[in-house]
């Protein structure tokens, strides 16, 4: 089934604004564990005082700066100090760390259903998985990981909608975060407008049918380059799936990882690395390990030192992924995520400083022992 192409230029296509709900959406929703914590704290913003509610997640379970701007998703915007805003289906949500205790608070800016907004948010944040428990398991088998987990707590793996995740990572091919974000913003703008927060406009991510209205040329004109043909080709492929492309993607959550990777790689523009990202960040494949040059360097330093100096090949990509799984088990993808974040420029200075200090202490201790032993 080929998708229809619009006769009008993309710039003239307007997304309809949502009608207001029959009753005003509440700015305060009941927490999923409200019996244990019912406090509501008012944060002062440029628009006055607004109600925020506790999400019952500590900073060690969810660090917003270590989760949102680190390459998992490109839809969420930083809308204030330690505050991030994004859309989850028809829901417009902000998350923020409390300045005193670091706990995570939330605010629903727009939603047609308060209960669905809360359920969707918790599902997106993958709260059924205890990060502390996972980190404890890793720390017992890896002293370096234990140090990094202490330095960089709360780096959580999200559970995104597969179509959104797929489209985002098609934009990521040989690209940087700034350009990826602009491309994802362009795609998002085709969906229903949900509101504005701190100067940023937010739209519900478009459905497959809405994406089908965009031509390859329109995407090229918007700066997508060769990725335009991958996006339109993938949309065509999804539209041809029996039962629907979204349903097909969701069905991959129930399959083995290699079957999922092979299935995703049948889509235009999806290779093993992109497939592993989609599998990890949206398809419940928690042991999927996306291998790129950064992960390759991590592996050759700490897991497979005998491969240092070798050229990364598809076969060695598989070997690296297997080494992560052998070391970290069924949540190997979560371990890889933290190790990858530790290599980002924004975090590397902190980590390097920490290990330099440790080496200085060791040096002083050695000199002390040598002097003590010779006295």
N, C-alpha and C positions, 0 to 999 in steps of 0.2 A: 504494500500500500504506500504510494507516494504521497507526501504531504503537500498541501496547497501552499502556493507562494503568494504573498500579498502584492497587489498591484501598486500600492502606495509606498513611498519611501518609509524606511523604519522610523525616521525622525518624526514622521507625522502620525505614527500609531500611538494613541493615548491609552493608558491603562485606566479602566474605570475605578473610581474611588469607592471603597466599601460603604454600604449604608450603615448608619449607626445601629447598634443592637437595640432591641425593644426596651431593655433596661440598661442603664449606664453600667459599664464594666467596673467592678470594684478595683480599687488600687491596692487593696489588702486581701490576700487569699489565705485560707487556713494552711498552715504548714502540714507536710505529710507526717509529721510527728509532733503535732501541736500540744499534745499532753505534756511533753517534756520541756517545751519552750514556747512561751506565748508573748514574749516581749516584742513590742513594735518600736522601732527607733526612727526618729525623724532626721533625715539628712538634709542639710541646707544646700540648695542648688541655685543656679542663676535664675530659676523661675520661681523661687520661693521654697516653702517647706512641703515636702511630699512624703507619704508614708511608704516605708519599706518594711518587709517582713523577713524574719530569719528563715533560711533554707535548711537549717540544721546540718550544715556541712562546715567543718573547720577548714582552715587554710591548708592543713596537712592532707585533707581529702580532696580539696580543689583550690588550686592557685590559678586565678584568672589570668595573670600575666604569663604564666608558664603553660597555659592551655590554649588560649585563643590566638595570640599573635605568633605562634610557633610553627605554622604550616599545616595544621590539621584542617582548618576551615578558613575561608577568606571572606566570609559574609559578615562577621561580627566586627563592630567598630568600637574603638575606645572613645567613650563619650564623657569621660571625666577621670579624675585620679582614681585608679584601681576600679574603674567602672567600665563595663562592656555591654553593648546593646546589639540585639539581633532579632531576626524573625524565625519562628518555628511554625511552619504552616501559616495559618491565619493569625498567629499570636505574635505580638510585639513585646519583647521582654528585655529588661535590664538586670544585670547582676553587678554586685559591688561588694568589696571587702569592707567590713567595719574597721574603722581606723584604730580602735582600741584593742580589740581581741582578734582581729583578722578573720572572723567568721564571715560566711557568705550570706548576703541578703539579696532579695529580689524585689522587683516591681513589675507588674503587668501594665503596660501602657494601653494596649488594645487587645481585646479577645472577644469572640462571639460566645465563648463558653469558658467560664472560670475553671471548672473541674477539668476540662480537656486541656486547658493551658498548663495547669499544674502537672497533669499526667505526662504531657508531651515534654515539658521541661525536665522532669526527673528522668524520663527515658533518654532524652538527648544527653544528659549528663552522666548516664551510665551508673547511676547511684546503687544499683544492685550489687556492684562489685566494690568491695572494700579495698581502697588503695593501700591503707595501712597494712592489711593482711598480706597483700601481694608484695609490697615492699619488704616486709619482714621475711618472707620466703626467699626473695632475691638476696637480701643482705646476709643470710646465713651461708650462702654459697659464693658470695662475691664481696670482699671487703671494700673494694673500690666503689662498687654500687652503693654500699652502705653509707659511705662518705658523701657521695653525690646526692643520695636521697635525703640526707640530713641538710645539705646545702641548698637543694632545690626541691623542697617538699611540695606535693600537690599537683604534679604534672600528670593530669588525668587524660585518658583516651576517651574521646567523645563517641557517641552512637548517632550518627547523622542519618538523614533520609538518603537512601541509595542514589536516587536520581540527582539530587543536589550535589552529593559527593562526587558522583561520576562526572557531572558537567564541570565542577570546579577543577578536578584533576586533569581533565582534558585541556583546560586552560593552562595547566602548570608545566606542560612539556617545554623543556629548555627555556625556562622563563624565570623571572624574579618576582618576589612577593608583591612589589608595587604594581607591576603590569598585570599580574594574575588578578589582583584585587580589582583593578579597573575593568578587566574583562568580566569578572563575576558580577560587578556592579551593573554592567551593561545588560547582562542576561537577567539579573534580578529586576531591573527596571521594567521589564516586559510583564511583570506580574502586577497584582492588585496593590495599590498604594495603601499602606497601613498607618503611616504617620511620620512625624519628624521628632527627633530627639537630639537636643544640643546641636542643631544645625545640619544633622544628617537626615536624609530621606530614606525611609525603609519600605520595602515592598515584599509581599509574599512571593517566595520563589515560584516562577511560572510552572504551570503544568506541562506535561509532555505535548499536549495539543497546542498550548500557547507557544512553546518553543518551536513547534513545527511551522509556525508562520514566518520564521526568519530564514532568509535565503543565505547561501554561502557568500554571495557578493555583498550583502548588507553587513555580514560579520567582518568581511575583509575591509570594507569601508570604515568599520569601527575599530580597526587595528588588530584584528585577530590573526592576520597572516595565514600561514598554512594550516593553523589549527581550525580555521573556519570549516574546511572540508571534513575534518574529523568530527566536529560537532554536528554538522548537518547529516553526515553519513551515519553517525551513531543514533541520532534521532530517527532517521529512516529505518535503521535496523530494529530499534526498539518498537517502533510503530507496527512492524511486521510480526512481532512475537505473538503467538497464540495466547489469548487471554489478556494481552496488554503488556507493554514494556515495564511499567512500574511493578506489576504483579510478578513478572519474570525476575526482576532484580531482587524483590523481597524473597522470592523462593530460594535464592542462593544462600540465604542465611541458614538454611537447613542442610546444606551439603558440605562435603569435605573440602578442605582448603584447595587442594590441587584441582579438583573439579571446578571450583569457583574461579580460580585463576585462568584455567583453560577457557571457561565460558566467557569471562570478561575479555579475554584476548581475541575473541572473535569479533569484537566491536572495533570499528575504525579508530585508529590512533591510540588504542590501549595496548601497551606492552606489559611485561611482567612486573616492572616497578610500579607503574600506575595501577595495575590490577591489585597488587599487594596493598597499596594505599587505600583503595576503595574497599577491599576486603577487611582491612583492619579498622578503618574509621566508620564503616557503615554496615558491614555484613556479619558482625559477631565472630570474625575470624581472629581471635585475640592472639594467636601465635603467628599471624602473618608478619613477615619482616620485609619491608621495602628496602631494597639494597641499591644505594647509589654510591658515588665516590666518597661521600662523607662517612657513610656506614661502613664502607670498605676499609677506610683508614682506621676506624674504631676497631673493626674486627682484626685487622693485621697487627694492631698494637696490643690488644688485650685477649683475643680469642684464638687467632691463627697467626702467630708471629712468624711461622715458617713460610707464610705466603707474602711477607713484606717484599716489595720490589717487583712482584708479579703484576701483570696487566689484568685488569678486571674483565672477565669474560662471562657469558651467560652460565657456563658450567660452574664457575667460581661464585657467581651470585647465589646459585643454589646451595653451594657448600657453605657460604657465609650464613644464609638463612638457617640451614640445618644446624650450624654451630650455635646460633642463638637459641634455637629450640632445645638443643642438647643441654645447654647451660641453664636456661631459665624456664623451660617447660611450657605449659599451655598458655602462659601470658608473656611469651617471649616478645611479642610486638609491643607490649607496654614497657618492657625493659629497654628495648631498642629506642623507644620514644624518648625516655629520659636521657639515655646516653647521647642521642642525637641533639636534644635541647642543650645539653652541657657543652656541645661543640659550637653552638651559635655565638656570634660575636657579642650579643647582649649578655650572655652568661659566662663566656669563656674567661673573661677577665677575673670574675669572681672565683671561678674554679681554679684558675692558674695561680691566683694570689694565695688561695687556701693551701694548695700543694707546695708552693714556694715556701710558705711559712712552716709547713710541716718539715720540709727538707732542712730549713735553717735550724729548727729545733733538734732534728736528728744530728746535724753537724755539730751543734753545740754540745749535745749529749755525748757524741763520740769523743770529742776533744776532752770533755770532762772525765770520761771513763779512762781515756789514755793517760791523762795527767794523774788521775787517782791511782791507776794501776802502777805507774812508774814511781810514785812517791813512797 
